Amino acid sequence: MRSPVLTITPIKGIPFIQPGDDMAGIILGALARMNLSLLEGDILVVTSKIVSKAEGRWVNLVEVQPSPAATQLAEQAGKDPRLVELILGESSQVLRCKPGTIIVEHRLGFVCANAGIDHSNVRGAANPEEDWVLLLPENPDASARRLRQCLEARSATRIGIMIVDSHGRAWRLGTVGIAIGLAGMPGLVDLRGKPDLFGYSLQITQVGAADELAAAASLMMGQAAEATPVAHVRGFPYALRNGSLRELLRPREEDLFR
């Protein structure tokens, strides 16, 4: 049964996350301070940045030695060769390069700019001694599963977890939130075979439900200094089930943009 109302609430009071922090405890504490409790079927949307921070995915560029390949690509892109070395290490293939941007197929399977490596809202000033960047989580699906297990054990409630990142798109301007890790919720909802209003059986319709929710939640969490890296979702209109990033990735042989 589809819920008549979808409610997305940004969770306030999440502190700056440090490696090894108890993410489940921090989130539950913030929910309690807002008088929110988890109910069956709720979803928590979490930015990849705080997951990466908790997992210690920091890298100090001072410690990176660029390879000849990274140095050459850095010249084309006008980027720091040390950063490009990290981009190559996180990627399975470089697809496009222009000044300021390197488009890659990330080792996780999706296409994105600069391998999702982030320099914004990251600890350390940009100086020769502390020039920190943040890599995406090593395995966002596994990160989502661990967080879900902890939250469900402490709340005795069945929920879904989604880890999101901000990506551009090949055919439109502007970044949007997309799912890069899932646990306990669908990524893709297959409507093929379902009737439309006139009884016609749908032939190709598959809904990227996780990405739709990721984009909506990102509107509430913000992209700059809002400091709201978690959103609580109630009324998701599809049944929860086990899902993963893989179901959202278009097979390479069907990708007309490569």
C-alpha positions, 0 to 999 in steps of 0.5 A: 500500500502506497503511503499518501504522505512522504515526510523527509526531516533533516536531523539536526545536532550531528557533530563533526564525525571522527574515525571510529565514532559510533554512528548509530549512537550519534544518530539515535541521540540526535533523533531523540533530541528532536523527539523522533523515534524510528518506526517500521519502514522508516529510512535513514539517508546518510551522506557518504562524507560522514560515513567516510569520516567515521571509516577513516578515509582521510588522505593527506596529499603531502603523503602521496607520491604521484606516478608518471601517469598521474602527472601526465593526466594532471597536466591535461586537467590542471589538477594537483598530480597527487590528487590525480594519483588518488583519482586513478587509484579509486577508478577502473577507467578514465572516460573523459578529461578537460581542465578542472574535471576528470570523469571516471568509472569508479571502482564501485561501478558508477561514473562520476567526476574526480572519483568522488574525492572531496576537498570541501568540509574536510579537516585541515587547511590547504597548506603544505603540512595539512592538505586533506581530502576524503575518499568515498567509503570503501564499500558503501553497501557494506557500510549501510548494512553495518549501520542498519544492523546496529540501528535495528538492534538498538531500536528493535525496528526494521528500517532501511539505510541509504548512503548518498553522494552528489553527482553531476549528469551527462545530459543535464547541469547541476549536481543531484543526490544519488544512492551509492549504498543501500541496505534494507531498501530497494534501489530499483522498482520494477513496474514491468507487467503492471497495468497503467490507467487504461489497463495497458501492461507496462513494458519497460518502466523501472523506477530508480526509487533510491535515486529519487529519494536521494535527490529529495533528501539532498534538498533537505540536507543541503550541499554547503554549510548546512551541517545536516548529514542525515535525514529521516524518511517516513512514507517511502511508497515502496515495500522495503527489501534487501537492495544494493547499488548494483541494481542501479548501475546500467550495464556497460554494453547498454550505456550509450554515453561511453 
